Amino acid sequence: MNNEIELLLKKNNFPMIWDSEPVFCFTSDIDWASEDVMTEYFNIINDYNIKPTLYLTHHSDSIKDNYIKNKIERGIHPNFMKDSSHGNNFEEVAENCMKFAPETVGFRSHRAFDVTDITHLLKNKYNLKYVSNQITILQQFIRPILHESGLINFPVFFEDGTHLYNKLNLNFKAYKDLFLTPGIKIISFHPMNFVFNSPTMPYMRQIKDSLSREEYNNISSLTIERLKNKNQGIGNTVIDIIEFAKSNKLPILTMKEMFNLINDNK
C-alpha cells in the first residue's frame, strides 16, 4: 500500500475554503521575457501588494531580486518540446530548469506539455508536489485534483492566451458572476502579453515574429513603449481582475500556500 498517496487522497478530499468561496492565485509563465519587460512587470504588479507565483524559463536578475525581497514565489516553466533551449531530453530539461528555482515545489510546462514520464520524473527525482498544466475557460467550482503521479493538479481558471485565442470579452465584468463562484481562481498571464497589453493573439504574434530569438530575449524599454497597445488589452483585463479581488477582500494565495493548505490537513 502506498501510504503517501493514501494520506494525500484523504487530505485532498477534506472540505476546503475554495469549496465555499472563490480563492484567487496570480501566476505568470515568464517565457524568456527580457529584463526590461520584467522590470516593467514588477513596476506594475508590486503596487498591488500581491505575491504572484512566477514560473521561470531562465535566470533573471529582477526576478531574483524580487524573490529575495519575498515579493514573489518561484516555480519552473520547462520546455519539454522539440528544439528546446532547456535540453535535448526530459531529464536534461528538468535538471537545467531546477537550477532557476531549486526551492520550488511545483511546475507548469511551456505550452502545457504533459506526459506521465515528466510528472513522474519531477515528483520522484525532484520531490515536486504539484503541477498546473490544465487550462480551463473560466471553469466554475475548480478544486485540486490528485494526479495519477501523486502530484496535486491545480487547474487554471483564467489564462491570458486562452482568453485572446477564443476572442472573449476583454472587459472581465462580462464574466463577473463566474469570478464570484466558489473554486480556485488561478489567473495565469504572461509578462509579454501583460506589458505590451496585447488586444489580440495576432498582435503579440506579430511582435514575436519580427524579432530573432536574441532580440526577443533583449527587448528594451524603448521597444515596449513603441509597441505597447494603448487601448483596451489583456493587460488591462488582468489589472481589473487583481483590483476586483483586492477591493472585494477575496482570499489571495500563492500556489505553495494552496498546496500547504491541503498538506496541513489532519
N, C-alpha and C positions, 0 to 999 in steps of 0.2 A: 504494500500500500504506500502511495506517495503522500506522506503526512503533510508536506509543504502545500501541495495542491489541495488536499482535503481542507486544510486550515484556511487557505485563501478563498476557496469556494464558499466556505461558511461566512467568512468576513465580508465578501463582496455581496452577499445576499442579505446583509443586515439593512434595515431601513436607514436611509441617509438623508442629509439635508436637501440634496437635489431631487429627492422623491416628492418634496412638498413645495419647493420654490426654485426659481432659476438661480444657478450658480455660474458666474462668469469666470473665464480664464482667457487672458490675452497672450497670443503666441505669434512668433514670426519665424519663417524659414528664411535664412539670410541669403542663400542663393548667390554667393560670391559678390555681394554688394561692396562697393568701394568705401574707403574711409570717409570720403566726403558725404556719401549717401548715408552712412551710419551716423555720422556727426549730425546731419540734418534730422535723421530719425530720432535720435536722442534729444535734440533740441526741442522737438515737439512732444514726444512721449513723456519725458521726465517731468514736464509741467503738470501732468495729471496724477502724479504720485501713485502710479500703479507699478506692479513688478511683473513685467512680461517674461515669458519663457522663450528664449531665443534658441533656435536650432541651427548650429554652426556648420558652415561648409569650409571654413578657412580661419587662419589666425587674423585677428583684428585688434589693433591697439585700443580703439574706442570701446569695443565690446569688453576687452579685458579690464579696462579702467572702470567701466560701469559694473562689472561683476565684482571687482574688489570693493567697490563702494556699496555693494549689496542692493543695487538698483535693479538687477535682473537675475534670472535663473538661467542656467545653460543646459542645453541638450545637444545632440548631434543630428546632422542632416546629411547622412551618407548618400552618395550617388552610386548605386549598385548597377547602373545601366552600362551598356557598351560604350567604350571610349571614355570612361570616367577618368577625371584627373585625380581621383582619390585612390585608384589602384586597378589592377587587372583581374582581380577575383574578389569574392565576398570577404575572404579573410584579410586581404591587403586593405580593402576599403574600410573595413571595421577598425583595423589596427591604426590606420592613419587618422581616421576621424576621432577616435577616442582621445587622441593627443590634444584635440581642440578643447575638450571639456572632460578631463579624466574623472571628475566628481559626479558626472551625470548618472541618473538612474533611468533615463528614457530617451527615445529617439522618434523621429519622423523621417522617413526616407524621401529623397528627392523624387518627385513625380509619384509619390506614394507607392514606390516599387516594393513589393512584399511577397516573399515566398517562405515556406517553412524553414528552409536552410538558414535564412537570415535571422528570423526570430529566435530559432533555437541557438544559433551561434551567439547572438548578443545576450541572450539570457544565461546560457550555460558557461560561456567563456568570460564574459564581461560583467555578469551579475546585474544586468539591467532589469528593471522592474515593470516598465510599461512601454507601450507602443501607441502611436497616434496617427495611423495611416489611413483610417477610414474617414472619407469626406462625405458629409451629407449635405442636403439642401434644406437648411432650416428645419431639421427633424425635431419634433417635439419629444419630450419625455426621455431624452438620452440619459442613460446611466452606464456605468462602466461594464464592460463585457470581459469575462475571463477567457482569454485567448487560449487556443489548444496548446500553445507553447508553455503556458504557465505565466505569461505576461498579462498584465491588465491592459485591455484595449480601451482607450479613450477616444471615441468618435468625435469628429469636428462638427460643430453646428453651422458655422459661417466661415467660408473661405473666399478671399477676395477674387482669385482667378475663376473659381466656380461661379461666383455671382456675375462676373463680367461675361464669362463664356455663355451663360444662359440668358444674358441681356435682361437681368432682373432690375427692378427699380433701384436707383441709387439713393433714393430717399428711404432710409431704413424704416421710417414710420409707417410705410405701406405694409410692413410685416411686424409692426409693434406687438400685436397680440401674441405672435409666435415667440417673441423675445421674452414675454412675461410668463410663458408656460413653465411648469416645473421641468427640471432637467439640467444637465450640464450644457453650458453655452460656451464651448471653446471657439474663440474668434481667432482665425488664422489669417494673417496678412503679411505680405512681402514688403521689405523696405523699399524696393524699387517702385512697386505699384503705389505704395503709400507716399513716398517723397515726390514722385512725379505726378501723383494724383490721377492715375490712369482713368479715363472715362469709358474706354472700350478695350477689348483684347488686342485688336489690330494696332491701337495706339502704342502700347508697350512693345508689341512685336516689331513695329517699325523702328523703334529706338534700338532694340537689341540687334536687329538685322543690319543696321547701319554701322555697327561697331565691331571691331575684331575682339577676340577674347581678351587680349591685353588692354584694349581701350575700354571695354566694358568693366574690367576689374579696377580701372583707374578713373572712373567718371569723376569729374571735378564739380565744385560748387557752381562754376560758371555754366557748365553744361546743364546742370539741374535747373538753374534759373532760366536758361534759354529755352529748355524743352518742357518745363513743368506746365501742366494743364491748369489754367487759371479759372476755369469754370467748374461746375459740379463734377466730381470724380470720386473714385473709390476711397481716396484718402479722406475726403470729407465724410464719407459714409462711416468709416472706421472711427473717426473722431466723434461723430454723432452717437455711435454705439457706446463708446467709452463714457461720454458725458451723460448718456441715458443711465448707464449702470451706476455711475457715481452719484448723480442727482437723486436717484431713487433709492440710494443706500442699499443696493443689492449686493450679495456676497461676491467678492472677487478673490480667487485663489490662484496660486501657481499650480503647474502640473504636479510638482512634487508634493505640494500641500494636499492636493486631491488624493494622490496615492497614499499619503500618510494617514489621511482620514480613514481610508479603508483598512490599512495595515494595523492601525491602532485599535480597531475593534476587538473586544474581548469575547 
